[in-house]
Amino acid sequence: MTLVVPRIAALAALGLAALLTGCASDKAQPACPGGVIPADASKVTRFRDATGRDLTDVISEGTIQDILVQCKYVKNVVDVDLQIAIIAARGPADRSRVAEFEYFVAIVDPQQNIVAKEPFRIRFEFSDNRTQLGAVEQIEPKLPLPDTSKGDQYKILVGFQLTPDELAWNRSQNAKEP
């Protein structure tokens, strides 16, 4: 499986989720692999180096808002068009006006084994008084399959590459949600 370097298309943060919903596939072909954003890896919050963890300590936040998976089958290969909507927000502790995040795209087979994983970086530069920006990354994985009728049994995972502290923070926040 190969992943192609992303092309970035800037979009306004508002209405991003409405643009990227569902999975599209041609009726004559098997269904596309499903796209999944793991809850623990859907967000990242960066704090300044101090030990505080309240709102005033936030440098930046990133959210994987939505993903869109479209595909076509060519012989024994699934050509995937993956679009990832990412939103970045500046926090009160930010002084650089730049937020950089690393996210991953992983392919999981029907037995839940990761068969491919690749990291990507995205950078947001906040101009003027903007506190929130959005972008859509486009990645084009090619997934060779011995049996293309099982393409829909594969999953494409998209999430932020987190440090142990960032993962612990996400899990503590997810535990608070109803």
Wavefront OBJ file of the C-alpha trace (Angstrom):
o trace
v 0.000 0.000 0.000
v 1.265 3.439 -0.835
v 0.128 6.828 0.373
v 0.505 9.890 -1.806
v 1.686 13.192 -0.288
v -1.309 15.361 0.656
v -2.582 18.336 -1.252
v -3.974 21.036 0.988
v -7.066 23.035 0.108
v -7.886 25.740 2.629
v -11.541 25.986 3.657
v -13.403 28.101 6.148
v -13.889 26.290 9.437
v -17.633 26.866 9.359
v -19.596 24.375 7.337
v -16.657 21.966 6.965
v -18.542 19.004 8.386
v -21.410 19.561 5.968
v -19.014 19.287 3.030
v -17.470 16.002 4.102
v -20.033 13.418 5.065
v -20.521 9.795 4.180
v -18.734 7.398 1.880
v -19.233 7.538 -1.852
v -18.796 4.627 -4.186
v -20.020 3.562 -7.592
v -22.950 1.093 -7.407
v -21.252 -1.243 -9.889
v -18.242 -1.646 -7.598
v -17.815 -3.124 -4.126
v -18.153 -0.660 -1.266
v -15.230 1.466 -0.164
v -13.229 0.747 2.976
v -14.824 2.570 5.891
v -13.266 5.665 7.396
v -12.851 5.850 11.181
v -11.639 8.633 13.469
v -10.721 6.999 16.809
v -12.216 9.064 19.654
v -8.957 9.127 21.631
v -7.037 10.470 18.609
v -9.609 12.882 17.160
v -8.288 15.914 19.055
v -5.006 17.302 20.280
v -4.499 20.042 22.861
v -1.101 21.670 23.257
v -0.309 23.398 26.543
v 2.529 25.735 27.411
v 5.373 24.097 29.322
v 3.998 25.078 32.720
v 2.126 22.441 34.680
v -1.217 24.221 34.410
v -3.957 22.604 32.374
v -6.704 25.202 32.281
v -7.961 27.309 29.392
v -5.296 30.010 29.835
v -2.531 27.402 29.363
v -3.726 26.243 25.922
v -1.392 27.097 23.045
v -3.385 25.373 20.297
v -5.994 22.738 19.649
v -6.546 20.554 16.620
v -9.634 18.569 15.689
v -10.128 16.049 12.926
v -13.604 17.203 12.058
v -14.567 14.667 9.402
v -13.248 12.340 6.730
v -14.594 11.412 3.325
v -13.642 8.151 1.653
v -14.254 7.648 -2.050
v -12.753 4.869 -4.090
v -12.610 2.995 -7.332
v -11.431 -0.510 -8.015
v -8.842 -1.140 -10.704
v -8.139 -4.877 -11.034
v -6.933 -5.970 -7.566
v -6.218 -2.459 -6.280
v -8.485 -0.047 -4.463
v -7.624 3.536 -5.427
v -8.821 5.615 -2.482
v -9.454 9.355 -2.431
v -9.315 10.294 1.251
v -10.215 13.826 2.322
v -9.561 14.860 5.909
v -11.115 18.013 7.380
v -8.919 19.440 10.144
v -9.643 22.484 12.284
v -7.027 24.361 14.314
v -7.683 26.872 17.067
v -5.312 29.283 18.787
v -5.331 29.250 22.553
v -4.764 32.153 24.947
v -1.151 31.038 25.592
v -0.177 31.129 21.896
v 2.480 33.680 20.940
v 3.717 32.268 17.612
v 0.483 32.398 15.562
v 1.473 28.985 14.147
v 0.056 25.563 14.953
v 1.592 22.356 13.621
v 0.116 18.928 14.091
v 1.117 15.430 13.083
v -1.643 13.022 12.128
v -1.626 9.476 10.790
v -3.474 7.442 8.205
v -3.560 3.711 8.866
v -5.117 0.822 6.961
v -6.614 -1.955 9.098
v -7.446 -5.380 7.632
v -10.529 -7.468 8.531
v -8.603 -9.134 11.397
v -7.873 -5.672 12.906
v -4.163 -5.770 11.970
v -2.561 -2.500 10.879
v -1.210 -3.278 7.403
v 0.077 0.247 6.697
v 0.498 3.465 8.657
v 2.024 6.749 7.614
v 2.382 10.067 9.460
v 1.631 13.451 7.893
v 2.128 17.033 9.090
v -0.154 20.007 8.736
v 0.696 23.614 9.559
v -1.684 26.478 10.231
v -0.581 30.123 10.214
v -2.997 32.476 11.932
v -3.069 35.941 10.394
v -4.751 39.051 11.707
v -6.992 38.234 14.646
v -8.046 34.797 13.428
v -8.361 32.243 16.156
v -9.653 29.330 14.090
v -8.687 27.919 10.687
v -9.698 24.866 8.702
v -8.126 22.843 5.917
v -8.853 19.729 3.911
v -5.993 17.324 3.295
v -6.294 14.987 0.335
v -4.420 11.688 0.398
v -4.637 8.957 -2.210
v -3.762 5.539 -0.772
v -3.618 2.523 -3.067
v -4.640 -0.691 -1.373
v -3.744 -3.942 -3.184
v -6.220 -6.706 -2.325
v -6.247 -10.350 -3.345
v -10.076 -10.262 -3.200
v -11.626 -6.881 -3.998
v -15.056 -8.074 -2.872
v -13.702 -7.708 0.690
v -12.602 -4.082 0.311
v -15.395 -2.873 2.573
v -14.023 -5.087 5.371
v -10.920 -2.873 5.585
v -10.898 0.352 7.603
v -8.993 3.580 7.145
v -8.090 5.119 10.503
v -7.238 8.815 10.738
v -6.091 10.404 13.977
v -3.554 12.695 15.576
v -0.173 11.250 16.485
v -0.204 11.955 20.224
v 2.359 11.954 22.997
v 1.492 9.845 26.076
v 0.515 13.056 27.934
v -1.747 14.213 25.075
v -3.404 10.795 24.926
v -3.958 10.812 28.703
v -5.494 14.306 28.449
v -7.883 13.157 25.683
v -8.919 10.097 27.654
v -9.564 12.176 30.770
v -11.705 14.581 28.741
v -13.572 11.761 26.969
v -14.344 10.180 30.354
v -16.069 13.429 31.408
v -18.389 13.437 28.374
v -21.815 11.766 28.754
l 1 2 3 4 5 6 7 8 9 10 11 12 13 14 15 16 17 18 19 20 21 22 23 24 25 26 27 28 29 30 31 32 33 34 35 36 37 38 39 40 41 42 43 44 45 46 47 48 49 50 51 52 53 54 55 56 57 58 59 60 61 62 63 64 65 66 67 68 69 70 71 72 73 74 75 76 77 78 79 80 81 82 83 84 85 86 87 88 89 90 91 92 93 94 95 96 97 98 99 100 101 102 103 104 105 106 107 108 109 110 111 112 113 114 115 116 117 118 119 120 121 122 123 124 125 126 127 128 129 130 131 132 133 134 135 136 137 138 139 140 141 142 143 144 145 146 147 148 149 150 151 152 153 154 155 156 157 158 159 160 161 162 163 164 165 166 167 168 169 170 171 172 173 174 175 176 177 178
